[in-house]
C-alpha cells in the first residue's frame, strides 16, 4: 500500500510541476508565486483560526499548536529560506525546460544528505553510501 501511495505522490508532484510551468508561461514569477502562497495559506487559515479560538481540533492532526517567539523565530527564518528557494526555483522553471528542472529538483535529497553530514555530523553505513552512489548516478543519467 505504501508503494502505491509513493507512486501516487510522485505522479501528483509531476502534475504540480507541469501546472506550475504552465502558470509561468505568460506570467511574471513574483505574482504567480504570491498567488500560489496566498491560496495555499487560505487553505490552512481555518485550521489556524479554529485551533486558536476553539478546542474542536485538539488532539487531531489538523490542530495548529501555538508557540511564542522561541518557536516563531525559527519559523520566520525557515520562511525566508523557503521563499528564496521558491523564487529561484520559479525563475528556473520559467526559463528552463521541465526535462532540465526535474532532474535538478531530484537532487534535493542529495543536498539534504550533504547538510546532514556537514551540519549534524551524521554518518552513513556502507549500504547507504551505495544507495547514494546509485542515486547520484541515476540523476546524472537522467540529465543526459
NUMARNU-285817 format. One record per residue: x, z, y of N, C-alpha, C in turn; residue number from 0. Coordinates in nm, 3 decimals. Example, Ala and Ser with C-alpha at 12.3 -4.5 7.8 and 13.67 -1.06 7.14 Angstrom:
<n.X:1.319&n.Z:0.780&n.Y:-0.569&ca.X:1.230&ca.Z:0.780&ca.Y:-0.450&c.X:1.320&c.Z:0.780&c.Y:-0.330&seq:0> $
<n.X:1.285&n.Z:0.708&n.Y:-0.225&ca.X:1.367&ca.Z:0.714&ca.Y:-0.106&c.X:1.290&c.Z:0.787&c.Y:0.003&seq:1> $
***
This chain:
<n.X:0.082&n.Z:0.000&n.Y:-0.120&ca.X:0.000&ca.Z:0.000&ca.Y:0.000&c.X:0.087&c.Z:0.000&c.Y:0.127&seq:0> $
<n.X:0.197&n.Z:0.079&n.Y:0.126&ca.X:0.283&ca.Z:0.086&ca.Y:0.244&c.X:0.350&c.Z:-0.047&c.Y:0.273&seq:1> $
<n.X:0.383&n.Z:-0.122&n.Y:0.167&ca.X:0.445&ca.Z:-0.252&ca.Y:0.186&c.X:0.348&c.Z:-0.348&c.Y:0.253&seq:2> $
<n.X:0.223&n.Z:-0.343&n.Y:0.214&ca.X:0.121&ca.Z:-0.428&ca.Y:0.277&c.X:0.108&c.Z:-0.393&c.Y:0.425&seq:3> $
<n.X:0.106&n.Z:-0.263&n.Y:0.455&ca.X:0.096&ca.Z:-0.220&ca.Y:0.595&c.X:0.219&c.Z:-0.263&c.Y:0.675&seq:4> $
<n.X:0.337&n.Z:-0.260&n.Y:0.613&ca.X:0.459&ca.Z:-0.303&ca.Y:0.682&c.X:0.453&c.Z:-0.452&c.Y:0.715&seq:5> $
<n.X:0.405&n.Z:-0.533&n.Y:0.620&ca.X:0.392&ca.Z:-0.676&ca.Y:0.647&c.X:0.284&c.Z:-0.704&c.Y:0.750&seq:6> $
<n.X:0.176&n.Z:-0.626&n.Y:0.746&ca.X:0.071&ca.Z:-0.640&ca.Y:0.847&c.X:0.126&c.Z:-0.608&c.Y:0.986&seq:7> $
<n.X:0.205&n.Z:-0.502&n.Y:0.995&ca.X:0.268&ca.Z:-0.466&ca.Y:1.121&c.X:0.359&c.Z:-0.578&c.Y:1.171&seq:8> $
<n.X:0.441&n.Z:-0.634&n.Y:1.083&ca.X:0.530&ca.Z:-0.743&ca.Y:1.122&c.X:0.450&c.Z:-0.864&c.Y:1.169&seq:9> $
<n.X:0.340&n.Z:-0.893&n.Y:1.102&ca.X:0.254&ca.Z:-1.006&ca.Y:1.142&c.X:0.195&c.Z:-0.983&c.Y:1.280&seq:10> $
<n.X:0.143&n.Z:-0.862&n.Y:1.303&ca.X:0.084&ca.Z:-0.831&ca.Y:1.433&c.X:0.189&c.Z:-0.834&c.Y:1.543&seq:11> $
<n.X:0.310&n.Z:-0.788&n.Y:1.516&ca.X:0.417&ca.Z:-0.796&ca.Y:1.615&c.X:0.455&c.Z:-0.940&c.Y:1.645&seq:12> $
<n.X:0.447&n.Z:-1.026&n.Y:1.544&ca.X:0.471&ca.Z:-1.169&ca.Y:1.566&c.X:0.366&c.Z:-1.228&c.Y:1.659&seq:13> $
<n.X:0.239&n.Z:-1.193&n.Y:1.635&ca.X:0.132&ca.Z:-1.239&ca.Y:1.725&c.X:0.154&c.Z:-1.183&c.Y:1.865&seq:14> $
<n.X:0.194&n.Z:-1.057&n.Y:1.874&ca.X:0.219&ca.Z:-0.992&ca.Y:2.003&c.X:0.325&c.Z:-1.068&c.Y:2.081&seq:15> $
<n.X:0.436&n.Z:-1.102&n.Y:2.017&ca.X:0.540&ca.Z:-1.177&ca.Y:2.086&c.X:0.493&c.Z:-1.316&c.Y:2.127&seq:16> $
<n.X:0.416&n.Z:-1.381&n.Y:2.040&ca.X:0.364&ca.Z:-1.514&ca.Y:2.073&c.X:0.270&c.Z:-1.508&c.Y:2.193&seq:17> $
<n.X:0.181&n.Z:-1.409&n.Y:2.196&ca.X:0.089&ca.Z:-1.395&ca.Y:2.309&c.X:0.164&c.Z:-1.354&c.Y:2.436&seq:18> $
<n.X:0.267&n.Z:-1.272&n.Y:2.421&ca.X:0.347&ca.Z:-1.233&ca.Y:2.538&c.X:0.416&c.Z:-1.356&c.Y:2.596&seq:19> $
<n.X:0.472&n.Z:-1.439&n.Y:2.510&ca.X:0.536&ca.Z:-1.562&ca.Y:2.555&c.X:0.435&c.Z:-1.651&c.Y:2.627&seq:20> $
<n.X:0.316&n.Z:-1.663&n.Y:2.571&ca.X:0.211&ca.Z:-1.745&ca.Y:2.630&c.X:0.169&c.Z:-1.689&c.Y:2.767&seq:21> $
<n.X:0.160&n.Z:-1.556&n.Y:2.779&ca.X:0.118&ca.Z:-1.497&ca.Y:2.907&c.X:0.224&c.Z:-1.516&c.Y:3.015&seq:22> $
<n.X:0.349&n.Z:-1.534&n.Y:2.975&ca.X:0.458&ca.Z:-1.554&ca.Y:3.072&c.X:0.478&c.Z:-1.700&c.Y:3.109&seq:23> $
<n.X:0.410&n.Z:-1.790&n.Y:3.041&ca.X:0.433&ca.Z:-1.934&ca.Y:3.060&c.X:0.424&c.Z:-1.977&c.Y:3.206&seq:24> $
<n.X:0.315&n.Z:-1.950&n.Y:3.273&ca.X:0.297&ca.Z:-1.994&ca.Y:3.411&c.X:0.280&c.Z:-1.877&c.Y:3.507&seq:25> $
<n.X:0.329&n.Z:-1.759&n.Y:3.468&ca.X:0.312&ca.Z:-1.639&ca.Y:3.550&c.X:0.447&c.Z:-1.573&c.Y:3.575&seq:26> $
<n.X:0.451&n.Z:-1.493&n.Y:3.680&ca.X:0.571&ca.Z:-1.415&ca.Y:3.711&c.X:0.581&c.Z:-1.296&c.Y:3.615&seq:27> $
<n.X:0.701&n.Z:-1.251&n.Y:3.591&ca.X:0.725&ca.Z:-1.145&ca.Y:3.493&c.X:0.666&c.Z:-1.011&c.Y:3.538&seq:28> $
<n.X:0.692&n.Z:-0.971&n.Y:3.660&ca.X:0.653&ca.Z:-0.837&ca.Y:3.706&c.X:0.500&c.Z:-0.817&c.Y:3.700&seq:29> $
<n.X:0.417&n.Z:-0.912&n.Y:3.750&ca.X:0.272&ca.Z:-0.891&ca.Y:3.737&c.X:0.224&c.Z:-0.885&c.Y:3.591&seq:30> $
<n.X:0.282&n.Z:-0.966&n.Y:3.504&ca.X:0.243&ca.Z:-0.963&ca.Y:3.363&c.X:0.279&c.Z:-0.828&c.Y:3.302&seq:31> $
<n.X:0.399&n.Z:-0.780&n.Y:3.333&ca.X:0.441&ca.Z:-0.650&ca.Y:3.282&c.X:0.355&c.Z:-0.539&c.Y:3.340&seq:32> $
<n.X:0.322&n.Z:-0.548&n.Y:3.468&ca.X:0.236&ca.Z:-0.447&ca.Y:3.530&c.X:0.099&c.Z:-0.442&c.Y:3.463&seq:33> $
<n.X:0.038&n.Z:-0.559&n.Y:3.443&ca.X:-0.094&ca.Z:-0.562&ca.Y:3.382&c.X:-0.090&c.Z:-0.513&c.Y:3.237&seq:34> $
<n.X:0.016&n.Z:-0.548&n.Y:3.163&ca.X:0.032&ca.Z:-0.500&ca.Y:3.027&c.X:0.037&c.Z:-0.347&c.Y:3.026&seq:35> $
<n.X:0.117&n.Z:-0.291&n.Y:3.116&ca.X:0.130&ca.Z:-0.146&ca.Y:3.124&c.X:0.000&c.Z:-0.081&c.Y:3.169&seq:36> $
<n.X:-0.066&n.Z:-0.142&n.Y:3.265&ca.X:-0.193&ca.Z:-0.088&ca.Y:3.316&c.X:-0.298&c.Z:-0.081&c.Y:3.205&seq:37> $
<n.X:-0.319&n.Z:-0.193&n.Y:3.135&ca.X:-0.422&ca.Z:-0.194&ca.Y:3.031&c.X:-0.386&c.Z:-0.102&c.Y:2.914&seq:38> $
<n.X:-0.258&n.Z:-0.093&n.Y:2.882&ca.X:-0.216&ca.Z:-0.001&ca.Y:2.777&c.X:-0.241&c.Z:0.143&c.Y:2.820&seq:39> $
<n.X:-0.215&n.Z:0.173&n.Y:2.946&ca.X:-0.239&ca.Z:0.308&ca.Y:2.997&c.X:-0.387&c.Z:0.342&c.Y:2.997&seq:40> $
<n.X:-0.470&n.Z:0.244&n.Y:3.032&ca.X:-0.615&ca.Z:0.268&ca.Y:3.033&c.X:-0.668&c.Z:0.299&c.Y:2.894&seq:41> $
<n.X:-0.604&n.Z:0.244&n.Y:2.792&ca.X:-0.647&ca.Z:0.274&ca.Y:2.654&c.X:-0.624&c.Z:0.422&c.Y:2.623&seq:42> $
<n.X:-0.514&n.Z:0.478&n.Y:2.673&ca.X:-0.480&ca.Z:0.617&ca.Y:2.641&c.X:-0.537&c.Z:0.718&c.Y:2.740&seq:43> $
<n.X:-0.586&n.Z:0.673&n.Y:2.855&ca.X:-0.638&ca.Z:0.763&ca.Y:2.956&c.X:-0.749&c.Z:0.856&c.Y:2.905&seq:44> $
<n.X:-0.846&n.Z:0.808&n.Y:2.827&ca.X:-0.948&ca.Z:0.900&ca.Y:2.776&c.X:-0.891&c.Z:1.014&c.Y:2.690&seq:45> $
<n.X:-0.789&n.Z:0.984&n.Y:2.611&ca.X:-0.728&ca.Z:1.088&ca.Y:2.528&c.X:-0.658&c.Z:1.192&c.Y:2.614&seq:46> $
<n.X:-0.593&n.Z:1.148&n.Y:2.720&ca.X:-0.524&ca.Z:1.240&ca.Y:2.811&c.X:-0.626&c.Z:1.329&c.Y:2.882&seq:47> $
<n.X:-0.732&n.Z:1.267&n.Y:2.934&ca.X:-0.833&ca.Z:1.344&ca.Y:3.006&c.X:-0.908&c.Z:1.440&c.Y:2.915&seq:48> $
<n.X:-0.946&n.Z:1.394&n.Y:2.796&ca.X:-1.016&ca.Z:1.482&ca.Y:2.703&c.X:-0.928&c.Z:1.597&c.Y:2.657&seq:49> $
<n.X:-0.800&n.Z:1.571&n.Y:2.638&ca.X:-0.709&ca.Z:1.676&ca.Y:2.594&c.X:-0.687&c.Z:1.782&c.Y:2.701&seq:50> $
<n.X:-0.686&n.Z:1.738&n.Y:2.827&ca.X:-0.659&ca.Z:1.834&ca.Y:2.935&c.X:-0.782&c.Z:1.912&c.Y:2.977&seq:51> $
<n.X:-0.902&n.Z:1.858&n.Y:2.954&ca.X:-1.022&ca.Z:1.924&ca.Y:3.007&c.X:-1.115&c.Z:1.980&c.Y:2.899&seq:52> $
<n.X:-1.096&n.Z:1.942&n.Y:2.773&ca.X:-1.183&ca.Z:1.993&ca.Y:2.666&c.X:-1.098&c.Z:2.031&c.Y:2.545&seq:53> $
<n.X:-1.165&n.Z:2.080&n.Y:2.443&ca.X:-1.097&ca.Z:2.111&ca.Y:2.316&c.X:-1.141&c.Z:2.016&c.Y:2.206&seq:54> $
<n.X:-1.205&n.Z:1.907&n.Y:2.243&ca.X:-1.259&ca.Z:1.812&ca.Y:2.146&c.X:-1.149&c.Z:1.754&c.Y:2.056&seq:55> $
<n.X:-1.035&n.Z:1.724&n.Y:2.113&ca.X:-0.929&ca.Z:1.658&ca.Y:2.037&c.X:-0.826&c.Z:1.754&c.Y:1.977&seq:56> $
<n.X:-0.844&n.Z:1.884&n.Y:2.000&ca.X:-0.749&ca.Z:1.982&ca.Y:1.947&c.X:-0.735&c.Z:1.968&c.Y:1.796&seq:57> $
<n.X:-0.612&n.Z:1.963&n.Y:1.749&ca.X:-0.586&ca.Z:1.953&ca.Y:1.606&c.X:-0.592&c.Z:1.812&c.Y:1.550&seq:58> $
<n.X:-0.626&n.Z:1.714&n.Y:1.634&ca.X:-0.632&ca.Z:1.576&ca.Y:1.586&c.X:-0.506&c.Z:1.501&c.Y:1.630&seq:59> $
<n.X:-0.487&n.Z:1.384&n.Y:1.573&ca.X:-0.370&ca.Z:1.303&ca.Y:1.611&c.X:-0.385&c.Z:1.246&c.Y:1.752&seq:60> $
<n.X:-0.504&n.Z:1.253&n.Y:1.809&ca.X:-0.528&ca.Z:1.198&ca.Y:1.942&c.X:-0.508&c.Z:1.300&c.Y:2.052&seq:61> $
<n.X:-0.480&n.Z:1.425&n.Y:2.016&ca.X:-0.458&ca.Z:1.531&ca.Y:2.116&c.X:-0.326&c.Z:1.506&c.Y:2.189&seq:62> $
<n.X:-0.330&n.Z:1.514&n.Y:2.321&ca.X:-0.211&ca.Z:1.497&ca.Y:2.404&c.X:-0.174&c.Z:1.635&c.Y:2.457&seq:63> $
<n.X:-0.064&n.Z:1.687&n.Y:2.408&ca.X:-0.020&ca.Z:1.820&ca.Y:2.449&c.X:0.031&c.Z:1.818&c.Y:2.592&seq:64> $
<n.X:0.010&n.Z:1.927&n.Y:2.661&ca.X:0.062&ca.Z:1.937&ca.Y:2.797&c.X:0.198&c.Z:2.003&c.Y:2.793&seq:65> $
<n.X:0.280&n.Z:1.972&n.Y:2.889&ca.X:0.413&ca.Z:2.031&ca.Y:2.896&c.X:0.456&c.Z:2.041&c.Y:3.040&seq:66> $
<n.X:0.546&n.Z:2.128&n.Y:3.066&ca.X:0.596&ca.Z:2.146&ca.Y:3.202&c.X:0.706&c.Z:2.047&c.Y:3.233&seq:67> $
<n.X:0.777&n.Z:2.074&n.Y:3.343&ca.X:0.885&ca.Z:1.987&ca.Y:3.387&c.X:0.993&c.Z:1.978&c.Y:3.282&seq:68> $
<n.X:1.011&n.Z:2.083&n.Y:3.203&ca.X:1.113&ca.Z:2.085&ca.Y:3.099&c.X:1.093&c.Z:1.969&c.Y:3.001&seq:69> $
<n.X:0.969&n.Z:1.932&n.Y:2.974&ca.X:0.937&ca.Z:1.820&ca.Y:2.886&c.X:0.926&c.Z:1.690&c.Y:2.965&seq:70> $
<n.X:0.859&n.Z:1.696&n.Y:3.078&ca.X:0.831&ca.Z:1.575&ca.Y:3.155&c.X:0.956&c.Z:1.508&c.Y:3.211&seq:71> $
<n.X:1.062&n.Z:1.583&n.Y:3.237&ca.X:1.183&ca.Z:1.520&ca.Y:3.290&c.X:1.242&c.Z:1.422&c.Y:3.188&seq:72> $
<n.X:1.229&n.Z:1.452&n.Y:3.059&ca.X:1.276&ca.Z:1.360&ca.Y:2.956&c.X:1.183&c.Z:1.239&c.Y:2.945&seq:73> $
<n.X:1.055&n.Z:1.261&n.Y:2.964&ca.X:0.959&ca.Z:1.150&ca.Y:2.961&c.X:0.985&c.Z:1.055&c.Y:3.078&seq:74> $
<n.X:1.013&n.Z:1.110&n.Y:3.196&ca.X:1.042&ca.Z:1.026&ca.Y:3.313&c.X:1.171&c.Z:0.946&c.Y:3.289&seq:75> $
<n.X:1.273&n.Z:1.011&n.Y:3.236&ca.X:1.398&ca.Z:0.941&ca.Y:3.206&c.X:1.379&c.Z:0.830&c.Y:3.105&seq:76> $
<n.X:1.305&n.Z:0.860&n.Y:2.998&ca.X:1.276&ca.Z:0.759&ca.Y:2.896&c.X:1.195&c.Z:0.644&c.Y:2.956&seq:77> $
<n.X:1.104&n.Z:0.676&n.Y:3.046&ca.X:1.022&ca.Z:0.572&ca.Y:3.108&c.X:1.106&c.Z:0.472&c.Y:3.186&seq:78> $
<n.X:1.207&n.Z:0.521&n.Y:3.258&ca.X:1.295&ca.Z:0.430&ca.Y:3.331&c.X:1.377&c.Z:0.343&c.Y:3.236&seq:79> $
<n.X:1.422&n.Z:0.402&n.Y:3.127&ca.X:1.499&ca.Z:0.325&ca.Y:3.027&c.X:1.411&c.Z:0.217&c.Y:2.965&seq:80> $
<n.X:1.290&n.Z:0.256&n.Y:2.924&ca.X:1.198&ca.Z:0.161&ca.Y:2.859&c.X:1.155&c.Z:0.053&c.Y:2.958&seq:81> $
<n.X:1.125&n.Z:0.091&n.Y:3.081&ca.X:1.083&ca.Z:-0.008&ca.Y:3.180&c.X:1.193&c.Z:-0.111&c.Y:3.205&seq:82> $
<n.X:1.316&n.Z:-0.065&n.Y:3.217&ca.X:1.425&ca.Z:-0.161&ca.Y:3.239&c.X:1.443&c.Z:-0.250&c.Y:3.117&seq:83> $
<n.X:1.426&n.Z:-0.195&n.Y:2.998&ca.X:1.434&ca.Z:-0.275&ca.Y:2.876&c.X:1.323&c.Z:-0.381&c.Y:2.874&seq:84> $
<n.X:1.202&n.Z:-0.340&n.Y:2.911&ca.X:1.090&ca.Z:-0.434&ca.Y:2.913&c.X:1.113&c.Z:-0.544&c.Y:3.017&seq:85> $
<n.X:1.162&n.Z:-0.508&n.Y:3.134&ca.X:1.186&ca.Z:-0.610&ca.Y:3.238&c.X:1.287&c.Z:-0.713&c.Y:3.187&seq:86> $
<n.X:1.400&n.Z:-0.667&n.Y:3.132&ca.X:1.498&ca.Z:-0.760&ca.Y:3.079&c.X:1.440&c.Z:-0.843&c.Y:2.965&seq:87> $
<n.X:1.364&n.Z:-0.777&n.Y:2.876&ca.X:1.305&ca.Z:-0.847&ca.Y:2.763&c.X:1.204&c.Z:-0.952&c.Y:2.806&seq:88> $
<n.X:1.122&n.Z:-0.921&n.Y:2.905&ca.X:1.022&ca.Z:-1.017&ca.Y:2.952&c.X:1.089&c.Z:-1.136&c.Y:3.019&seq:89> $
<n.X:1.193&n.Z:-1.111&n.Y:3.100&ca.X:1.264&ca.Z:-1.224&ca.Y:3.162&c.X:1.330&c.Z:-1.310&c.Y:3.054&seq:90> $
<n.X:1.389&n.Z:-1.245&n.Y:2.953&ca.X:1.449&ca.Z:-1.321&ca.Y:2.843&c.X:1.345&c.Z:-1.403&c.Y:2.769&seq:91> $
<n.X:1.230&n.Z:-1.342&n.Y:2.743&ca.X:1.124&ca.Z:-1.413&ca.Y:2.670&c.X:1.069&c.Z:-1.529&c.Y:2.752&seq:92> $
<n.X:1.060&n.Z:-1.511&n.Y:2.883&ca.X:1.008&ca.Z:-1.618&ca.Y:2.968&c.X:1.099&c.Z:-1.740&c.Y:2.967&seq:93> $
<n.X:1.230&n.Z:-1.718&n.Y:2.964&ca.X:1.324&ca.Z:-1.828&ca.Y:2.982&c.X:1.392&c.Z:-1.876&c.Y:2.854&seq:94> $
<n.X:1.370&n.Z:-1.808&n.Y:2.742&ca.X:1.431&ca.Z:-1.848&ca.Y:2.615&c.X:1.323&c.Z:-1.880&c.Y:2.513&seq:95> $
<n.X:1.354&n.Z:-1.963&n.Y:2.415&ca.X:1.255&ca.Z:-1.988&ca.Y:2.308&c.X:1.241&c.Z:-1.865&c.Y:2.218&seq:96> $
<n.X:1.123&n.Z:-1.851&n.Y:2.158&ca.X:1.097&ca.Z:-1.738&ca.Y:2.067&c.X:1.195&c.Z:-1.736&c.Y:1.950&seq:97> $
<n.X:1.243&n.Z:-1.853&n.Y:1.910&ca.X:1.338&ca.Z:-1.858&ca.Y:1.798&c.X:1.471&c.Z:-1.792&c.Y:1.832&seq:98> $
<n.X:1.501&n.Z:-1.775&n.Y:1.958&ca.X:1.621&ca.Z:-1.703&ca.Y:2.001&c.X:1.588&c.Z:-1.556&c.Y:2.030&seq:99> $
<n.X:1.477&n.Z:-1.533&n.Y:2.099&ca.X:1.438&ca.Z:-1.397&ca.Y:2.138&c.X:1.408&c.Z:-1.311&c.Y:2.014&seq:100> $
<n.X:1.341&n.Z:-1.369&n.Y:1.916&ca.X:1.305&ca.Z:-1.293&ca.Y:1.796&c.X:1.425&c.Z:-1.233&c.Y:1.725&seq:101> $
<n.X:1.526&n.Z:-1.314&n.Y:1.690&ca.X:1.644&ca.Z:-1.256&ca.Y:1.625&c.X:1.719&c.Z:-1.155&c.Y:1.713&seq:102> $
<n.X:1.722&n.Z:-1.178&n.Y:1.843&ca.X:1.786&ca.Z:-1.080&ca.Y:1.930&c.X:1.710&c.Z:-0.948&c.Y:1.925&seq:103> $
<n.X:1.577&n.Z:-0.954&n.Y:1.932&ca.X:1.496&ca.Z:-0.832&ca.Y:1.922&c.X:1.513&c.Z:-0.764&c.Y:1.786&seq:104> $
<n.X:1.540&n.Z:-0.844&n.Y:1.684&ca.X:1.557&ca.Z:-0.788&ca.Y:1.550&c.X:1.686&c.Z:-0.706&c.Y:1.537&seq:105> $
<n.X:1.775&n.Z:-0.717&n.Y:1.635&ca.X:1.899&ca.Z:-0.638&ca.Y:1.630&c.X:1.879&c.Z:-0.496&c.Y:1.683&seq:106> $
<n.X:1.761&n.Z:-0.463&n.Y:1.729&ca.X:1.736&ca.Z:-0.328&ca.Y:1.781&c.X:1.773&c.Z:-0.218&c.Y:1.681&seq:107> $
<n.X:1.734&n.Z:-0.230&n.Y:1.554&ca.X:1.773&ca.Z:-0.124&ca.Y:1.460&c.X:1.924&c.Z:-0.106&c.Y:1.450&seq:108> $
<n.X:1.999&n.Z:-0.215&n.Y:1.464&ca.X:2.145&ca.Z:-0.203&ca.Y:1.460&c.X:2.194&c.Z:-0.127&c.Y:1.583&seq:109> $
<n.X:2.133&n.Z:-0.153&n.Y:1.699&ca.X:2.171&ca.Z:-0.081&ca.Y:1.820&c.X:2.136&c.Z:0.068&c.Y:1.808&seq:110> $
<n.X:2.023&n.Z:0.097&n.Y:1.746&ca.X:1.985&ca.Z:0.237&ca.Y:1.722&c.X:2.088&c.Z:0.302&c.Y:1.630&seq:111> $
<n.X:2.132&n.Z:0.229&n.Y:1.529&ca.X:2.232&ca.Z:0.280&ca.Y:1.436&c.X:2.363&c.Z:0.311&c.Y:1.510&seq:112> $
<n.X:2.405&n.Z:0.221&n.Y:1.597&ca.X:2.528&ca.Z:0.244&ca.Y:1.675&c.X:2.512&c.Z:0.369&c.Y:1.760&seq:113> $
<n.X:2.395&n.Z:0.383&n.Y:1.822&ca.X:2.370&ca.Z:0.504&ca.Y:1.902&c.X:2.372&c.Z:0.631&c.Y:1.817&seq:114> $
<n.X:2.314&n.Z:0.624&n.Y:1.698&ca.X:2.313&ca.Z:0.741&ca.Y:1.609&c.X:2.455&c.Z:0.778&c.Y:1.567&seq:115> $
<n.X:2.537&n.Z:0.678&n.Y:1.544&ca.X:2.676&ca.Z:0.704&ca.Y:1.505&c.X:2.757&c.Z:0.761&c.Y:1.621&seq:116> $
<n.X:2.744&n.Z:0.701&n.Y:1.739&ca.X:2.826&ca.Z:0.741&ca.Y:1.852&c.X:2.775&c.Z:0.866&c.Y:1.924&seq:117> $
<n.X:2.645&n.Z:0.872&n.Y:1.947&ca.X:2.589&ca.Z:0.981&ca.Y:2.026&c.X:2.564&c.Z:1.107&c.Y:1.942&seq:118> $
<n.X:2.505&n.Z:1.087&n.Y:1.823&ca.X:2.466&ca.Z:1.202&ca.Y:1.742&c.X:2.564&c.Z:1.234&c.Y:1.629&seq:119> $
<n.X:2.666&n.Z:1.150&n.Y:1.612&ca.X:2.766&ca.Z:1.177&ca.Y:1.509&c.X:2.714&c.Z:1.165&c.Y:1.367&seq:120> $
<n.X:2.608&n.Z:1.088&n.Y:1.347&ca.X:2.554&ca.Z:1.071&ca.Y:1.213&c.X:2.648&c.Z:0.985&c.Y:1.129&seq:121> $
<n.X:2.645&n.Z:1.003&n.Y:1.000&ca.X:2.729&ca.Z:0.928&ca.Y:0.907&c.X:2.643&c.Z:0.862&c.Y:0.801&seq:122> $
<n.X:2.685&n.Z:0.742&n.Y:0.758&ca.X:2.612&ca.Z:0.669&ca.Y:0.655&c.X:2.688&c.Z:0.675&c.Y:0.523&seq:123> $
<n.X:2.612&n.Z:0.667&n.Y:0.412&ca.X:2.679&ca.Z:0.659&ca.Y:0.283&c.X:2.706&c.Z:0.512&c.Y:0.251&seq:124> $
<n.X:2.769&n.Z:0.486&n.Y:0.137&ca.X:2.810&ca.Z:0.350&ca.Y:0.101&c.X:2.690&c.Z:0.256&c.Y:0.093&seq:125> $
<n.X:2.582&n.Z:0.300&n.Y:0.031&ca.X:2.464&ca.Z:0.214&ca.Y:0.018&c.X:2.403&c.Z:0.180&c.Y:0.154&seq:126> $
<n.X:2.405&n.Z:0.275&n.Y:0.246&ca.X:2.352&ca.Z:0.248&ca.Y:0.379&c.X:2.441&c.Z:0.149&c.Y:0.454&seq:127> $
<n.X:2.572&n.Z:0.160&n.Y:0.438&ca.X:2.662&ca.Z:0.063&ca.Y:0.501&c.X:2.641&c.Z:-0.076&c.Y:0.443&seq:128> $
<n.X:2.616&n.Z:-0.085&n.Y:0.312&ca.X:2.586&ca.Z:-0.215&ca.Y:0.251&c.X:2.458&c.Z:-0.273&c.Y:0.311&seq:129> $
<n.X:2.358&n.Z:-0.188&n.Y:0.330&ca.X:2.233&ca.Z:-0.232&ca.Y:0.394&c.X:2.255&c.Z:-0.281&c.Y:0.536&seq:130> $
<n.X:2.338&n.Z:-0.211&n.Y:0.611&ca.X:2.370&ca.Z:-0.253&ca.Y:0.748&c.X:2.439&c.Z:-0.388&c.Y:0.746&seq:131> $
<n.X:2.535&n.Z:-0.405&n.Y:0.657&ca.X:2.608&ca.Z:-0.533&ca.Y:0.647&c.X:2.512&c.Z:-0.647&c.Y:0.613&seq:132> $
<n.X:2.421&n.Z:-0.623&n.Y:0.519&ca.X:2.322&ca.Z:-0.726&ca.Y:0.484&c.X:2.231&c.Z:-0.757&c.Y:0.603&seq:133> $
<n.X:2.190&n.Z:-0.655&n.Y:0.677&ca.X:2.103&ca.Z:-0.677&ca.Y:0.793&c.X:2.175&c.Z:-0.759&c.Y:0.899&seq:134> $
<n.X:2.300&n.Z:-0.724&n.Y:0.928&ca.X:2.376&ca.Z:-0.799&ca.Y:1.029&c.X:2.396&c.Z:-0.943&c.Y:0.983&seq:135> $
<n.X:2.427&n.Z:-0.962&n.Y:0.855&ca.X:2.444&ca.Z:-1.098&ca.Y:0.802&c.X:2.314&c.Z:-1.177&c.Y:0.812&seq:136> $
<n.X:2.202&n.Z:-1.112&n.Y:0.784&ca.X:2.073&ca.Z:-1.182&ca.Y:0.791&c.X:2.039&c.Z:-1.218&c.Y:0.936&seq:137> $
<n.X:2.071&n.Z:-1.129&n.Y:1.032&ca.X:2.047&ca.Z:-1.162&ca.Y:1.173&c.X:2.133&c.Z:-1.282&c.Y:1.214&seq:138> $
<n.X:2.256&n.Z:-1.285&n.Y:1.168&ca.X:2.344&ca.Z:-1.396&ca.Y:1.200&c.X:2.290&c.Z:-1.527&c.Y:1.143&seq:139> $
<n.X:2.248&n.Z:-1.523&n.Y:1.015&ca.X:2.194&ca.Z:-1.646&ca.Y:0.953&c.X:2.062&c.Z:-1.687&c.Y:1.018&seq:140> $
<n.X:1.981&n.Z:-1.590&n.Y:1.058&ca.X:1.854&ca.Z:-1.620&ca.Y:1.123&c.X:1.876&c.Z:-1.687&c.Y:1.259&seq:141> $
<n.X:1.981&n.Z:-1.647&n.Y:1.327&ca.X:2.007&ca.Z:-1.706&ca.Y:1.459&c.X:2.063&c.Z:-1.847&c.Y:1.449&seq:142> $
<n.X:2.107&n.Z:-1.887&n.Y:1.332&ca.X:2.159&ca.Z:-2.022&ca.Y:1.315&c.X:2.044&c.Z:-2.113&c.Y:1.296&seq:143> $
***
